[in-house]
Amino acid sequence: MAGVKLVKKNLTPFVTILVLGLIIGTLAWDILERIFAAAGLPFSLSTGRIGFDLDVIAFYIRINPGSFLGAAGGVLLFRAL
């Protein structure tokens, strides 16, 4: 697999794909945890909230194993382009 070389020109698409993968992976893991909790097998591998608060807007995310899997998927997707 040749992949794409990371240069200044394609840094923005890389970061975009990486962040989208991270968010999608985080949400997918959270849904999986909720499905297991509804089935009577509750577990949580999430950390505390990480983010920022500017009084006008706030953004927080709970990092979990799905975050890392999603970010890795984003890197693999970028390399495949």
Buried (B, 14 or more C-beta within 10 A) or exposed (E): EEEEEEEEEEEEEBEEBBEBBBBBBBBBBBEBBEEEEEEEEEEEEBEEEEEEEEEEEEEEBBBBEBBBBBBBBBBEBBBEE
